[in-house]
Amino acid sequence: MPSSYSSLESPDGSQSGTPRQYLVHNKATNLIEVADIKPASHTDERKSQDVIGGVVAVFCEPGVHADEFSAAIKMFNTRCEHKELIENVNSAISQLEEWEPRLDEIESNERPAVLALGASPKLVKWALKDRGFKVATINASSIPREGAPTPDFNNYVDRKLQKLGDPKSVIVMDFADSGASLLRIRDDVRTLRDDPRVTVRTVALGTSPAFKSSKNEANRELIDKVVGDIGTLETSLNEQRLKNHSLGRNKAKNYYATWNKADASKLETGSMKGMPAHEFYQQQKLLLKAAMQLPVLNVEVDNLLPQQDEPGVLIWRE
C-alpha cells in the first residue's frame, strides 16, 4: 500500500472532489474499516502520518481516545501490509484440509496433530491453533538429515506429544530448503514412539529453489505433502524475511546437535526495529494473530482520494 502520496491537487493547486470510499473507525471493534458512505455520526476527522502518509483521513465518532486510535492504526497497517501473507496462510490451511480431511474432525481421537518446526511455520501454526487444530511448536536449529537427538531433545519432543494427547497420527511441518529437518524429526518421532500404530508424515510449507535440485532428490521423494501456490509466504520464508523483518525471533537458537533444556527458555538477545527482538516478536505475534482472524482488508488508495472531473495531479514526495 503506497504511503508517500501527499495530496491530490487540481491544476491550480487546490484540492477538490469527493472520495469513492472512506476510512471509518468502528468504535465497537476498535477497527478501521473501508466504507462507501461516511456515517453521519463520524464527525471527528483525524489524520495520521502512519495511515497512508497522513493523506487520507480516518473518520471517527467523537470520544475515541488517542491510545485506542493508535491501536486501531497498528491493526489497520498490519492487515494492509500483510494482506497477501494472510491470504497465503488461508490457502495453505485449505490445502492441508483437502489433503488430510481428518484435521477438521475436532471430536475424533484419530485426528492428526501437527508439529511445527521452528519459526518458519509460525503464521500457519497460529492460524491452525486458533481454528481448534492440535498443533505444537518444536524449536531447534540446524537440524541435519543424519544424526541423533540429545536425551534432552527426546524428552522435549515427548512432552510436546503428550501435551497433544499422544496422537496416533503426527504431521511434521516446516519450510523445506533441503527437506532434512522434516525427515530427521519424522524419524525421531517414529523412534521415540516405536509403535506401528503411530503414523508420522511430513509437510513442506513451501520450498526453496534448492529443494528442487538433484542433490535433494532423495529427500524430496520422501516428503508426503508439498504446500504450493503460497507466493508471498513462500518467498518470505525462503529469503528469511519473516524471521528477520516481519516477525523476528522470540527464543535464542538451540542447535539440534547439542540441544539442551537449559537453553530452551533463553530469549533472543538481538534487537529489531529499536526494541529487544523478543519484545518485537511478542508485539507482532499479537497483531498478526488478531489480523489472521479478521476478514481480508482490501484498500484501494485511489478510491480514498478526492475524485474530480478534470484530471488532477497526484503529488509524490520522498
C-alpha positions as CSV (number, residue, x, y, z in Angstrom):
1,M,0.0,0.0,0.0
2,P,1.6,3.3,-1.1
3,S,2.4,5.6,1.8
4,S,4.1,8.6,0.0
5,Y,1.2,10.3,-1.6
6,S,1.0,13.8,-0.2
7,S,-2.1,15.2,-1.9
8,L,-4.4,15.1,-4.9
9,E,-4.2,18.6,-6.4
10,S,-6.1,20.1,-9.3
11,P,-4.1,22.0,-11.9
12,D,-4.5,25.3,-10.0
13,G,-3.1,23.6,-6.8
14,S,-6.4,23.3,-4.9
15,Q,-7.9,20.1,-3.6
16,S,-11.4,19.2,-4.6
17,G,-13.8,16.3,-5.2
18,T,-15.3,13.5,-3.1
19,P,-13.7,10.1,-2.4
20,R,-15.4,7.0,-3.6
21,Q,-14.7,5.4,-0.3
22,Y,-13.8,6.4,3.3
23,L,-11.8,5.0,6.2
24,V,-14.1,4.9,9.2
25,H,-13.3,3.8,12.8
26,N,-15.6,1.2,14.3
27,K,-15.9,2.1,18.0
28,A,-17.4,-1.3,18.9
29,T,-14.4,-3.3,17.5
30,N,-11.7,-0.6,17.5
31,L,-11.0,-1.4,13.9
32,I,-10.6,0.9,10.9
33,E,-12.8,-0.2,8.0
34,V,-13.5,0.8,4.4
35,A,-17.0,2.2,3.8
36,D,-18.7,3.5,0.7
37,I,-20.6,6.1,2.8
38,K,-19.3,8.2,5.6
39,P,-21.6,7.7,8.6
40,A,-23.2,10.9,9.8
41,S,-22.2,10.1,13.4
42,H,-18.5,10.1,12.4
43,T,-17.8,13.8,12.6
44,D,-14.2,13.6,14.1
45,E,-11.8,13.7,11.1
46,R,-8.3,12.6,12.0
47,K,-5.2,12.3,10.0
48,S,-2.0,10.4,10.9
49,Q,1.3,10.0,9.2
50,D,1.0,6.3,10.0
51,V,-2.1,6.0,7.7
52,I,-1.1,6.4,4.0
53,G,1.3,9.2,4.8
54,G,-1.4,11.3,6.5
55,V,-3.1,12.0,3.2
56,V,-6.3,10.1,3.9
57,A,-8.4,10.9,6.9
58,V,-10.0,8.4,9.3
59,F,-13.5,9.4,10.4
60,C,-14.3,8.6,14.0
61,E,-17.2,9.1,16.3
62,P,-16.4,11.8,19.0
63,G,-14.7,10.5,22.1
64,V,-12.3,7.9,20.7
65,H,-9.2,8.1,22.9
66,A,-5.7,8.5,21.4
67,D,-4.5,5.1,22.7
68,E,-7.5,3.4,21.1
69,F,-6.9,5.2,17.8
70,S,-3.2,4.3,17.9
71,A,-4.1,0.6,18.4
72,A,-6.6,0.7,15.6
73,I,-4.0,2.2,13.2
74,K,-1.5,-0.5,14.1
75,M,-4.0,-3.2,13.3
76,F,-5.1,-1.4,10.1
77,N,-1.4,-1.2,8.9
78,T,-0.8,-4.9,9.8
79,R,-3.9,-6.0,7.8
80,C,-2.8,-3.9,4.8
81,E,0.9,-4.7,4.9
82,H,0.4,-8.5,5.4
83,K,-2.7,-8.9,3.2
84,E,-1.0,-11.3,0.8
85,L,0.6,-13.3,3.7
86,I,-2.7,-13.8,5.3
87,E,-4.3,-14.9,2.1
88,N,-1.4,-17.4,1.6
89,V,-1.9,-18.7,5.1
90,N,-5.6,-19.3,4.4
91,S,-4.6,-21.1,1.2
92,A,-2.1,-23.3,3.0
93,I,-4.7,-24.4,5.5
94,S,-7.2,-25.1,2.8
95,Q,-4.6,-27.3,1.0
96,L,-3.9,-29.2,4.3
97,E,-7.6,-29.8,5.0
98,E,-8.1,-31.1,1.4
99,W,-5.0,-33.4,1.8
100,E,-6.0,-34.6,5.3
101,P,-9.7,-34.2,5.9
102,R,-9.4,-35.6,9.5
103,L,-7.7,-32.4,10.6
104,D,-11.2,-30.9,10.8
105,E,-12.6,-33.8,13.0
106,I,-12.3,-31.9,16.3
107,E,-14.1,-34.6,18.3
108,S,-12.2,-37.6,16.8
109,N,-9.5,-39.4,18.6
110,E,-8.0,-40.2,15.2
111,R,-7.5,-36.5,14.4
112,P,-3.8,-35.8,13.4
113,A,-1.6,-33.5,15.4
114,V,0.8,-31.1,13.8
115,L,4.4,-30.5,15.0
116,A,5.6,-27.1,13.5
117,L,9.4,-26.8,13.4
118,G,10.8,-23.5,14.5
119,A,9.8,-20.1,13.4
120,S,9.1,-20.7,9.7
121,P,5.6,-22.2,10.1
122,K,4.5,-19.8,12.9
123,L,1.8,-18.0,10.9
124,V,0.2,-21.2,9.8
125,K,0.6,-22.7,13.2
126,W,-1.2,-19.8,14.9
127,A,-4.0,-20.0,12.4
128,L,-4.4,-23.7,12.8
129,K,-4.4,-23.3,16.6
130,D,-7.0,-20.5,16.5
131,R,-9.2,-22.8,14.5
132,G,-9.0,-25.5,17.1
133,F,-6.4,-27.8,15.5
134,K,-4.0,-29.8,17.5
135,V,-0.6,-28.2,16.9
136,A,2.6,-27.5,18.8
137,T,6.0,-26.0,18.0
138,I,9.3,-27.7,18.1
139,N,12.2,-25.2,18.5
140,A,15.5,-26.5,17.2
141,S,18.1,-25.0,14.8
142,S,20.3,-26.6,12.1
143,I,18.5,-29.9,12.0
144,P,20.6,-32.3,9.9
145,R,19.3,-35.3,7.9
146,E,21.6,-37.7,9.7
147,G,22.3,-37.6,13.4
148,A,20.9,-38.5,16.8
149,P,18.8,-36.4,19.2
150,T,20.2,-35.5,22.6
151,P,18.3,-37.0,25.6
152,D,17.0,-33.5,26.5
153,F,15.6,-33.1,23.0
154,N,13.9,-36.5,23.1
155,N,12.3,-35.6,26.5
156,Y,11.2,-32.2,25.0
157,V,9.5,-33.8,22.0
158,D,7.9,-36.5,24.2
159,R,6.4,-33.7,26.4
160,K,5.0,-32.0,23.3
161,L,3.4,-35.2,22.1
162,Q,1.9,-35.9,25.5
163,K,0.5,-32.3,25.5
164,L,-1.2,-33.1,22.2
165,G,-2.7,-36.2,23.7
166,D,-0.3,-38.8,22.4
167,P,-1.8,-38.7,18.9
168,K,-1.7,-41.8,16.7
169,S,-1.2,-39.6,13.6
170,V,1.5,-36.9,13.6
171,I,2.3,-34.4,10.8
172,V,5.7,-32.7,10.9
173,M,5.6,-29.3,9.1
174,D,8.4,-26.9,8.1
175,F,9.6,-24.8,5.2
176,A,11.7,-27.1,3.0
177,D,15.1,-26.0,1.9
178,S,16.6,-29.4,1.6
179,G,13.9,-31.3,3.4
180,A,16.4,-32.6,6.0
181,S,14.7,-31.1,9.1
182,L,11.3,-32.7,8.2
183,L,12.8,-36.2,7.7
184,R,15.1,-36.0,10.8
185,I,12.2,-35.1,13.1
186,R,9.9,-37.6,11.4
187,D,12.5,-40.3,12.2
188,D,13.0,-39.1,15.7
189,V,9.2,-39.2,16.5
190,R,9.0,-42.7,15.0
191,T,11.9,-43.9,17.1
192,L,10.6,-42.2,20.2
193,R,7.1,-43.8,19.9
194,D,8.3,-47.1,18.4
195,D,4.7,-48.1,17.8
196,P,3.4,-49.4,14.5
197,R,0.0,-47.8,15.2
198,V,1.6,-44.3,15.1
199,T,2.0,-42.8,11.7
200,V,4.3,-39.8,11.1
201,R,4.1,-37.8,7.9
202,T,5.8,-34.7,6.6
203,V,4.5,-31.5,5.1
204,A,6.7,-28.9,3.3
205,L,5.2,-25.5,3.8
206,G,6.7,-24.0,0.7
207,T,10.1,-24.9,-0.8
208,S,13.3,-23.1,-1.9
209,P,14.9,-23.5,-5.3
210,A,17.5,-25.7,-3.7
211,F,14.8,-28.2,-2.7
212,K,14.2,-28.9,-6.4
213,S,17.9,-29.6,-7.2
214,S,19.2,-33.1,-7.9
215,K,21.1,-33.3,-4.7
216,N,17.9,-33.2,-2.7
217,E,16.0,-35.6,-4.9
218,A,16.2,-38.4,-2.4
219,N,14.7,-36.2,0.4
220,R,12.1,-34.7,-2.0
221,E,10.7,-38.1,-2.8
222,L,10.2,-38.9,0.9
223,I,8.1,-35.7,1.6
224,D,4.4,-36.6,1.9
225,K,2.9,-33.3,1.0
226,V,4.2,-30.0,-0.5
227,V,2.0,-27.0,0.1
228,G,2.4,-24.8,-3.0
229,D,1.0,-21.6,-4.6
230,I,1.7,-19.5,-1.4
231,G,3.7,-16.9,-3.2
232,T,4.5,-14.2,-0.7
233,L,4.6,-16.6,2.2
234,E,7.0,-18.9,0.4
235,T,9.2,-16.0,-0.7
236,S,9.3,-14.6,2.8
237,L,10.4,-17.9,4.2
238,N,13.0,-18.6,1.5
239,E,14.5,-15.1,2.0
240,Q,14.2,-15.2,5.8
241,R,12.2,-12.0,5.6
242,L,9.6,-13.3,8.1
243,K,12.1,-14.0,10.8
244,N,14.5,-11.1,10.0
245,H,12.0,-8.3,9.3
246,S,8.2,-9.0,9.8
247,L,8.2,-11.2,12.9
248,G,11.6,-11.6,14.5
249,R,12.6,-14.3,16.9
250,N,11.4,-15.0,20.4
251,K,13.8,-17.7,21.6
252,A,17.5,-17.9,21.1
253,K,18.7,-20.7,18.8
254,N,19.1,-24.1,20.4
255,Y,21.1,-26.3,18.0
256,Y,19.8,-29.8,17.3
257,A,23.3,-31.5,17.7
258,T,23.7,-30.0,21.2
259,W,20.1,-29.3,22.2
260,N,19.7,-28.9,25.9
261,K,17.0,-28.0,28.4
262,A,19.0,-25.1,29.9
263,D,19.0,-23.2,26.7
264,A,15.4,-23.9,25.8
265,S,14.0,-21.0,27.7
266,K,16.6,-18.4,26.7
267,L,15.2,-15.4,24.8
268,E,16.7,-13.9,21.7
269,T,19.2,-11.2,22.7
270,G,19.3,-9.2,19.5
271,S,17.2,-6.1,18.6
272,M,14.5,-5.5,16.0
273,K,13.4,-2.0,14.9
274,G,14.7,-0.3,18.0
275,M,13.4,-2.8,20.6
276,P,14.6,-6.2,22.0
277,A,13.9,-8.9,19.4
278,H,11.7,-11.0,21.7
279,E,9.6,-7.9,22.6
280,F,9.2,-7.1,18.9
281,Y,8.2,-10.7,18.3
282,Q,5.5,-10.6,21.0
283,Q,4.1,-7.4,19.6
284,Q,4.0,-8.7,16.1
285,K,2.5,-12.0,17.3
286,L,-0.4,-10.2,18.9
287,L,-1.0,-8.1,15.8
288,L,-0.6,-10.9,13.2
289,K,-2.7,-13.5,15.2
290,A,-5.5,-11.0,15.5
291,A,-5.2,-9.9,11.9
292,M,-5.5,-13.5,10.6
293,Q,-8.8,-13.9,12.4
294,L,-10.3,-10.9,10.6
295,P,-11.6,-10.7,7.0
296,V,-9.0,-9.7,4.4
297,L,-8.9,-6.0,4.2
298,N,-8.9,-4.6,0.6
299,V,-7.8,-1.0,0.4
300,E,-7.6,0.9,-2.9
301,V,-5.8,4.2,-2.2
302,D,-7.2,5.8,-5.3
303,N,-10.7,5.3,-4.0
304,L,-9.9,7.1,-0.8
305,L,-8.6,10.2,-2.6
306,P,-10.8,13.1,-3.8
307,Q,-12.2,12.4,-7.2
308,Q,-12.6,15.3,-9.7
309,D,-13.9,15.9,-13.2
310,E,-10.7,17.3,-14.5
311,P,-7.6,15.1,-14.2
312,G,-5.7,16.0,-11.1
313,V,-2.0,15.6,-10.3
314,L,-1.0,13.1,-7.7
315,I,1.9,14.7,-5.9
316,W,4.7,12.3,-4.9
317,R,7.0,13.3,-2.1
318,E,10.0,11.4,-0.7
